[in-house]
């Protein structure tokens, strides 16, 4: 049954993050080209929370700081400098990036401040060696027409891209700093989006505007959508990691389902007058246990902690999303303390090797009645204590309803998992190493007059390509920028360029060939060989399969793989030698042997000449 999202009190807003295609980073002159580099060194950092501009420590940074994690950062020769690792003050901001951010702001008819004030935003998940991200609001009060709705764009930010995570093991994480500091634009909507389908459409429209700017970086991970969702009696939950736009509506629907179920759990727990107990060391109960998880932990000098959840019986196993229960969410918090999970009394304890006698002893030790639930954690004492603290935090939050959280989209389902508490304004404070940036109101007013018209671009594209279906596909394709780049630098027919970029590259990706690794510059050089009649259209496809890296690579492949286009005289000679009973027979004979090397138009001309047509 379709949900009435208005009745649910549904609120949804988006944060669209797009990496910009600039030559250098935002606050240093390091290159943004991060391909195929080996690190020259690694650095190690530990991070702790500090008070922001409000004088308070933010709940998200406090949580991350309490985990006491170790972070390692790989440093690179051409793409990392002392600014990135916070050993040198930032340089002046990248003017190209600021210009692009202002132009995109003009596209959504936003206003700009007299001065842009760079800020620092505390980030303690390890993604920045400095434990903060530089961010600046470049515009506010914009709007975007989506269908018959006007969507408000309250803010546009320009900020630094984070480090790319490479590996996580327990409380240790390793990051690459080559992408750190690349300019990143963030376009935000207000929470007035009416339903999940509209959220998807708004994200598509903003993504299209960013691509049409001609300054959007292409490739996997270059654009990310964060979604903020809440319902009546729920709370705002931020969902990160949405790189596949096709899944956005389904993920939002699952979050609505999750919040509805958590509200029901809250009502039930409050009706029962539920509460959360305190942790107790109950290791001695298990001196002769056959439960492997517990026994192995004790033998490694670990402990077993237990805690009573008053009146929680049957609630810990209550389903929230398909395959996810309240116990799953408690376990997700627990894992942030460094353990693998929990054991709880709503489960079948026999599957862990626990006996009925042990279960009775646990209940006796914790003074738990039949209406109560309990949770167990077996681990090294420090990890067990920290993890039990997180577990009881989440159990207690269930009594209050939906916890304000940042969650991550699961890679293989439409559900999400806990990352950290939802951040607030307390993690922001001014960046005192960079002067405010003045905006020329006249220049910005000119940008507003020259803003993009998607309808006009669509009309011109259809006129160029001569095929509405192909032109519509190109408009929404991540290759649109590449299409324009190639079209502006050669005289090949636009429909040929569009066909190769949309159809042939897609075919290669479906076959497992990483066609997106071919740069726009190399694609242009391939089309230049076609323009100069060095290869045929089918020859283009064969070259693409071989993933050339440079112009010299293209020429080598054409020569060694026998992909050179035959001359007009050579085609006529081949037709003479393969002449059949009629034109079709001759064409089939030639194409069966030389399809890659023969241009179709030249072949038809040679056949007409041979048959005197």
BELHUSUL-V202706 format. One record per backbone hydrogen bond with DSSP energy under -1.0 kcal/mol. CO is the residue of the C=O (numbers start at 0). NH is the residue of the N-H. E is the energy in kcal/mol with one decimal. If there is no record, write none. Layout:
<<CO:NH:E> <CO:NH:E>>
This chain:
<<2:4:-1.0> <3:7:-1.8> <4:9:-2.5> <5:8:-1.1> <7:231:-3.0> <10:229:-2.0> <11:192:-1.7> <12:227:-3.0> <13:188:-2.3> <14:225:-2.9> <15:186:-2.5> <16:223:-2.6> <17:184:-2.8> <18:216:-2.9> <19:21:-1.5> <22:31:-1.5> <25:93:-1.7> <26:90:-3.1> <29:24:-1.5> <40:74:-2.9> <42:72:-2.7> <44:70:-2.5> <51:54:-1.7> <55:51:-2.4> <57:61:-2.3> <58:62:-2.0> <59:63:-2.3> <60:64:-2.5> <61:65:-1.8> <64:67:-1.4> <69:172:-2.0> <70:44:-2.8> <71:174:-2.8> <72:42:-2.0> <73:176:-1.8> <74:39:-2.7> <74:40:-1.2> <77:30:-1.8> <80:84:-1.2> <81:86:-3.2> <82:85:-1.4> <93:97:-2.1> <94:98:-2.7> <95:99:-2.1> <96:100:-2.6> <97:101:-2.3> <98:102:-2.2> <99:103:-2.5> <100:104:-2.0> <101:105:-2.1> <102:106:-1.5> <104:109:-2.4> <105:108:-1.7> <107:142:-3.2> <110:139:-2.8> <113:438:-2.1> <115:436:-2.6> <117:430:-2.0> <118:134:-2.3> <119:428:-2.1> <120:132:-2.5> <126:162:-3.0> <127:130:-1.9> <130:122:-2.0> <132:120:-2.5> <133:159:-1.8> <134:118:-3.0> <135:157:-2.7> <138:155:-2.0> <139:110:-3.3> <141:152:-2.8> <143:150:-3.1> <145:148:-2.0> <148:145:-3.1> <150:143:-2.5> <151:189:-1.7> <152:141:-3.1> <154:187:-2.3> <155:137:-2.4> <155:138:-1.5> <156:185:-2.8> <157:135:-2.0> <158:183:-2.6> <160:180:-2.6> <163:175:-2.9> <166:173:-3.0> <168:171:-1.8> <170:69:-2.6> <171:168:-2.9> <172:71:-2.6> <173:165:-3.1> <173:166:-1.6> <174:73:-3.0> <175:163:-1.8> <178:181:-1.9> <180:25:-3.1> <181:160:-2.0> <182:19:-2.7> <183:158:-3.0> <184:17:-2.7> <185:156:-2.8> <186:15:-2.8> <194:198:-1.9> <195:199:-1.9> <196:200:-1.9> <197:201:-2.8> <198:202:-2.4> <199:203:-2.0> <200:204:-2.2> <201:205:-2.5> <202:206:-2.5> <203:207:-2.3> <204:208:-2.2> <205:209:-2.3> <206:210:-2.2> <207:211:-2.8> <210:213:-1.8> <214:20:-3.3> <218:221:-1.8> <221:18:-3.1> <223:16:-3.2> <224:241:-1.1> <225:14:-2.6> <226:238:-3.4> <227:12:-1.9> <228:236:-2.2> <229:10:-2.6> <230:233:-2.4> <236:228:-2.4> <237:406:-3.7> <238:226:-2.3> <239:408:-2.6> <240:242:-1.3> <241:224:-2.0> <243:246:-1.6> <244:247:-1.5> <246:250:-2.5> <247:251:-2.3> <248:252:-2.2> <249:253:-2.0> <250:254:-1.8> <251:255:-2.3> <252:256:-2.3> <253:257:-2.5> <254:258:-2.6> <255:259:-2.4> <256:260:-2.2> <257:261:-2.3> <258:262:-2.1> <259:263:-1.8> <260:264:-2.1> <261:265:-2.4> <262:266:-2.3> <263:267:-2.2> <264:268:-2.8> <265:269:-2.5> <266:270:-2.0> <267:271:-1.8> <268:273:-2.7> <274:309:-1.1> <279:305:-2.7> <281:284:-1.4> <282:285:-2.0> <283:286:-1.2> <285:288:-1.4> <290:294:-3.1> <291:295:-2.8> <292:296:-1.4> <293:297:-2.4> <294:298:-2.4> <296:301:-2.6> <297:300:-1.7> <302:378:-1.9> <303:281:-2.5> <304:376:-2.3> <305:279:-2.6> <306:374:-2.0> <307:276:-3.0> <308:311:-1.7> <308:372:-2.3> <309:274:-1.2> <311:314:-2.6> <314:317:-1.8> <315:326:-2.7> <317:325:-1.7> <320:323:-2.8> <323:319:-3.2> <323:320:-1.3> <324:328:-1.7> <325:329:-2.3> <326:330:-2.3> <327:331:-2.2> <328:332:-1.7> <329:333:-2.2> <330:334:-2.3> <332:335:-1.3> <333:336:-2.1> <334:337:-1.6> <342:375:-3.0> <343:346:-1.5> <346:348:-1.1> <347:350:-1.4> <348:351:-1.4> <348:353:-1.7> <349:352:-1.3> <354:358:-2.1> <355:359:-2.0> <356:360:-2.2> <357:361:-2.5> <358:362:-2.2> <359:363:-2.2> <360:364:-2.6> <361:365:-2.2> <362:367:-2.7> <368:371:-1.3> <370:312:-1.9> <372:308:-3.4> <373:344:-2.1> <374:306:-1.8> <375:342:-1.9> <376:304:-2.8> <378:302:-3.1> <379:383:-3.1> <380:384:-2.7> <381:385:-2.2> <382:386:-2.7> <383:387:-2.6> <384:388:-1.8> <385:389:-1.7> <386:390:-2.5> <387:391:-2.5> <388:392:-1.7> <389:393:-2.3> <390:394:-2.3> <391:395:-2.4> <392:396:-2.0> <393:397:-1.3> <395:398:-1.0> <396:400:-1.2> <403:421:-2.0> <404:237:-2.5> <405:418:-2.3> <405:419:-1.7> <406:239:-3.4> <407:416:-2.2> <414:409:-2.6> <416:407:-3.1> <419:405:-3.2> <424:427:-1.6> <426:121:-2.7> <427:52:-3.3> <428:119:-3.5> <436:115:-3.1> <439:443:-2.0> <440:444:-2.3> <441:445:-1.8> <442:446:-1.8> <443:447:-2.0> <444:448:-1.5> <445:449:-1.4> <447:450:-1.0> <452:456:-2.4> <453:457:-2.5> <454:458:-2.1> <455:459:-2.3> <456:460:-2.2> <457:461:-2.1> <458:462:-1.8> <459:463:-2.2> <460:464:-2.6> <461:465:-2.4> <466:470:-2.7> <467:471:-2.7> <468:472:-2.0> <469:473:-2.2> <470:474:-2.3> <471:475:-1.5> <476:479:-1.5> <478:482:-2.8> <479:483:-2.2> <480:484:-2.1> <481:485:-2.6> <482:486:-2.8> <483:487:-2.2> <485:488:-1.2> <492:495:-1.0> <492:496:-1.7> <493:497:-2.9> <494:498:-2.0> <495:499:-2.0> <496:500:-2.5> <497:501:-2.7> <498:502:-2.1> <498:503:-1.3> <499:504:-1.9> <502:506:-2.2> <503:507:-2.1> <504:508:-2.1> <505:509:-2.3> <506:510:-1.2> <507:512:-2.7> <508:511:-1.6> <512:514:-2.6> <513:516:-1.9> <514:517:-1.8> <518:522:-2.4> <519:523:-2.3> <520:524:-1.8> <521:525:-2.0> <522:526:-2.2> <523:527:-2.0> <524:528:-1.5> <525:529:-1.5> <526:530:-2.6> <527:531:-2.2> <528:533:-3.4> <529:532:-1.5> <533:564:-2.6> <535:539:-1.7> <536:540:-1.3> <537:541:-1.7> <538:542:-2.3> <539:543:-2.5> <540:544:-1.7> <542:545:-1.1> <543:546:-1.7> <549:553:-1.9> <550:554:-2.2> <551:555:-2.1> <552:556:-2.3> <553:557:-2.4> <554:558:-1.9> <555:559:-3.0> <556:560:-2.2> <557:562:-2.4> <566:570:-2.3> <567:571:-2.1> <568:572:-2.0> <569:573:-2.2> <570:574:-2.3> <571:575:-2.1> <572:576:-2.1> <573:577:-1.6> <581:585:-2.2> <582:586:-2.7> <583:587:-2.5> <584:588:-2.0> <585:589:-2.5> <586:590:-2.7> <587:591:-1.9> <589:593:-3.0> <590:594:-1.2> <593:597:-1.4> <596:565:-3.0> <598:602:-2.2> <599:603:-2.3> <600:604:-2.2> <601:605:-2.4> <602:606:-2.4> <603:607:-2.3> <604:608:-2.0> <605:609:-2.2> <606:610:-2.0> <607:612:-2.7>>
